[in-house]
Amino acid sequence: MVRVRAVTALTSRRETRSLPLLEPLLRTEPEREVLFAAVAAVGAIASPEAVQLLIQIAQGHSANPQRDSAGLRIQACIALVAIRTPQAMAAVQSLRDDRDRE
C-alpha cells in the first residue's frame, strides 16, 4: 500500500522529470496495483515520451512480465484516452481492432 501511495504521489506532480522514476516500475514491477498506479502516473504526465511508453504497453510490447495481461493493456488504453493527443487517440483507434483474446 505504501508503494502505491508513493507512485500515486508522482501522479499529482504531472512533471516530465518523474518519468525516469516510473520507467523501471513499468519494466519490472510484479505487483499489479503498483504497476497500474505507475501506468496512471505516466498518463498524468502526458508528454510525448509518456505517450510512447503507454502505446508500447497497450500493444503488449513492454518488458514487464505482465505485458500480456489484458488488465495492464486496458489501463494503458485508458491513460491514452485521457491524454487525448492526436498520437494517443490514433494508437487507441488502431488498438480498437485488436483481436487478442486476452
Disulfide bonds with the S-S distance in Angstrom:
none
